[in-house]
Amino acid sequence: MKKLLTAIVFCGLLVAPLASVSAGQDKAWFDMENCGMCKNMSAEKGLMENMQWESHAIENGMISVTTVNPDYEEAFARSHKKMEETGALLMKGEKMDLCGFCQSFGSLMMSGAKMENVESKAGHIMLMTSSNPEVVKNIHAHVKRTNAEMAKMMNSHEGHSHD
C-alpha cells in the first residue's frame, strides 16, 4: 500500500498550472480512480507498486523525491508524458475531475510558485519554491496535508495482505 500511496502523490509533481480548476477542500485528497491527472499513473500496470515518494518542507517551499524501480522507468516516462498532455488540456480550458491534491498543487502554481525538476541517478527531484512568504506558507500547508493524508491512508491499510 505504501508504494501505491507514493504514486498518488507523484501525480501532483507533474501538474501544469491549472487555470480552469478551483482549489476545492471537499474533494478526496487522493483519488487514483477519478482524478483526471492521477489516473494516468494508475493506468500503468505495476508502476505504483514500484515507486517510492517523499516530500519535505524547506525554508522557501518544498522538495519531493520520487524513485522508480529501473524496470518501470519506461512506464514512468509514459505516465509523465500523459500527465503533461492532460495538463495541456486543462490549460486549454477542458474540465475534468481532479483530486484535492492536484487542485491544491495547481493552485500553488497559479499563485506564482516556481517549480524545478531535476533528473538524477538517485531519482526524480522536484523543487517548488517562492520568495513570497504567503505562497511559501501555502506550500508548507500543502506538504503538511499531503503527509498527514498519506499517514492516515497507510495506517488504515496496515496489516492487509495486499499491501
C-alpha positions in Angstrom: 0.0 0.0 0.0 2.9 2.4 0.8 4.0 2.3 -2.8 0.5 2.9 -4.1 0.3 6.0 -1.9 3.6 7.3 -3.1 2.4 7.1 -6.7 -0.8 9.0 -5.8 1.3 11.9 -4.5 3.6 11.8 -7.6 0.7 12.9 -9.8 0.8 16.4 -8.4 4.5 16.7 -9.2 3.7 17.0 -12.9 0.6 19.1 -12.8 0.8 22.1 -15.1 -0.8 25.4 -13.9 -4.5 24.5 -13.8 -6.2 27.7 -14.8 -9.6 26.0 -15.0 -9.5 24.4 -11.6 -10.5 25.9 -8.2 -9.0 24.6 -5.1 -11.9 22.6 -3.5 -11.5 21.5 0.0 -14.4 19.0 -0.1 -12.7 16.6 -2.6 -10.8 13.5 -1.6 -7.1 14.5 -1.2 -6.0 11.4 -3.3 -8.2 9.8 -5.9 -6.4 7.5 -8.4 -9.7 6.3 -10.0 -11.5 9.6 -10.6 -8.8 12.2 -10.9 -8.1 13.1 -14.5 -4.4 13.6 -13.7 -3.8 10.7 -11.3 -5.4 8.1 -13.4 -2.6 8.4 -15.9 -0.4 6.8 -13.2 -2.8 4.0 -12.3 -3.2 3.1 -16.0 0.4 1.8 -16.0 0.2 -1.7 -14.6 2.7 -2.3 -11.7 4.1 1.3 -11.7 2.5 2.4 -8.5 3.8 -0.6 -6.6 7.3 0.1 -7.9 7.7 3.7 -6.9 8.7 5.4 -3.6 8.0 9.0 -2.8 8.7 11.5 -0.1 8.0 15.2 0.4 9.5 17.7 2.8 9.0 21.4 3.6 12.2 23.5 3.1 12.8 27.1 4.0 11.3 28.6 0.8 9.0 25.8 -0.3 9.2 22.0 -0.7 11.3 19.2 -2.1 9.9 15.9 -3.4 11.9 12.9 -4.4 10.5 10.0 -6.4 12.4 6.8 -7.0 11.3 4.2 -9.5 12.3 0.6 -9.9 14.6 0.6 -13.0 12.3 -2.0 -14.7 9.4 0.6 -14.5 11.2 3.7 -15.8 9.6 3.3 -19.2 6.1 3.1 -17.6 7.0 6.1 -15.5 8.1 8.1 -18.6 4.8 7.2 -20.4 2.7 8.3 -17.5 4.7 11.5 -17.2 4.0 12.2 -20.9 0.3 11.5 -20.5 0.2 13.8 -17.4 1.8 16.6 -19.4 -0.8 16.1 -22.1 -3.6 16.2 -19.5 -2.1 19.4 -18.1 -2.1 21.0 -21.5 -5.8 20.1 -21.9 -6.6 21.7 -18.6 -4.8 24.8 -19.6 -6.9 25.0 -22.8 -10.0 25.0 -20.6 -11.0 21.4 -20.6 -13.0 20.5 -17.5 -12.2 17.3 -15.6 -12.4 15.9 -12.1 -9.2 16.4 -10.1 -8.4 15.2 -6.6 -7.8 17.7 -3.8 -4.0 17.1 -4.1 -3.9 18.0 -7.8 -6.2 21.0 -7.2 -4.0 22.3 -4.4 -0.8 21.8 -6.5 -2.3 23.6 -9.4 -3.4 26.5 -7.1 0.1 26.8 -5.8 1.4 27.1 -9.4 -1.2 29.7 -10.2 -0.2 31.7 -7.2 3.3 32.1 -8.6 5.2 29.2 -7.1 8.2 28.2 -9.1 8.8 24.5 -10.0 12.1 22.9 -11.0 12.5 19.2 -11.9 15.9 17.6 -11.6 16.6 14.1 -13.1 19.2 12.3 -11.1 20.6 8.8 -10.9 19.2 8.8 -7.4 15.7 9.7 -8.6 13.3 12.3 -9.8 13.6 15.5 -7.8 11.1 18.3 -7.7 11.5 21.7 -6.0 8.7 24.1 -5.5 9.7 27.4 -4.1 8.7 31.0 -3.8 10.1 34.3 -2.5 6.5 35.3 -1.4 6.0 34.4 2.3 2.3 33.8 1.8 2.9 31.3 -1.1 5.6 29.6 1.0 3.1 29.3 3.8 0.6 27.6 1.4 3.3 25.3 0.0 4.1 24.2 3.6 0.4 23.6 4.3 0.2 21.5 1.1 3.1 19.4 2.3 1.7 19.0 5.8 -1.7 18.0 4.5 -0.2 15.6 2.0 1.9 13.9 4.6 -1.0 13.7 7.0 -3.3 12.2 4.4 -0.7 9.6 3.4 -0.1 8.6 7.1 -3.9 8.2 7.6 -4.2 6.0 4.5 -1.1 3.9 5.3 -2.4 3.4 8.9 -5.8 2.4 7.7 -4.2 -0.3 5.4 -1.6 -1.7 7.9 -1.8 -5.4 8.2 -3.7 -6.0 5.0 -2.2 -8.8 2.9 -2.5 -6.9 -0.3 -0.1 -4.1 0.8 
